[in-house]
Amino acid sequence: MRPRKLPSHYGRYVMPLILTFLMTFAVAGISTWIAVESWSVFFLKSWMKSWMVSWVIAFPAMVMLMPVTQRIVALIVRKDQ
């Protein structure tokens, strides 16, 4: 049995959801590592907290800014025929 897929119009939300989820995970981990400088329970707790806070901000921002970004990209990149 094949997994069910979402209709294409949900792509507007799924792509930023996944992208911001992964990007904020990496950026929060790197910045927390720089601040804490050690592997510990404190590091993991701090990382997860900063990740969730940053993701909650990044996802709605990405959804709102995606159309603006697409327009800017369209001004810079030509369409292939």
N, C-alpha and C positions, 0 to 999 in steps of 0.2 A: 504494500500500500504506500503510495507516494504521499509525502507530507503536503498539507494544504498550504498554499501561499496566499499572502495578502494581495488585494487588488493593487494595481500600479499606482493609484493616486495616493496610497499610503507611503510611497517612497519619499515623499516630501518630508515625512517625519522620521521614517526608519533610518535613512542615511545619516542625518544629523544625530540621531539617538546613538547609533553605533559609533560614529566618528568621535563625538564628544566623550562618550563613555571610555573609549580606548585612549584618546589623547590626554584627557584629564588624569586618567590612571597613571600614565607614564610621567607626565609633567609633575604631578603631585608627589610621586615617588622620588623623582630626581631632586626636587626642591626640598623635600623632607630629609632625604639622605644628606644633602649639603648642610642643612641646618642642624641635624642631630649627630651626624658623623659616626653612627654605630648601629649595628643590628641588635635590636632589643624589642621587648614588648612595647616600650614607649614609642619606638620608631614605627612599629606596625600600627599602633593605635593612632598616632599622629598622622600617619600616611592615610589611613582609611578616613579619618575625620576631614582632612584637607581635601581628599579626593571627592568625597560626597558633597562638601560645600562648593567646591569648584565646579562639579558636574551640574549641580542644581542651577548654577548661574550660567554655565556654558551652553546647556541644551536650549533653553528658551532664547538666549542671545543668538545662537546659530540659526534657529528656525526663523527668527525675525530678520536676520541679516543675510540669509541665503539669497533672497531675490535681488537685493542690492549687489551682492557679490557676483551673481550671475550676469547682471547687466554690465558691471565693470569688466568682467572677463570677455563678454561679447564685444566690448569696445576695443579690446586688446588683441583678441584672437580671431582670425578670419575663419569663416566656414568653408570647409572643403566641398567641392561640387560633386 
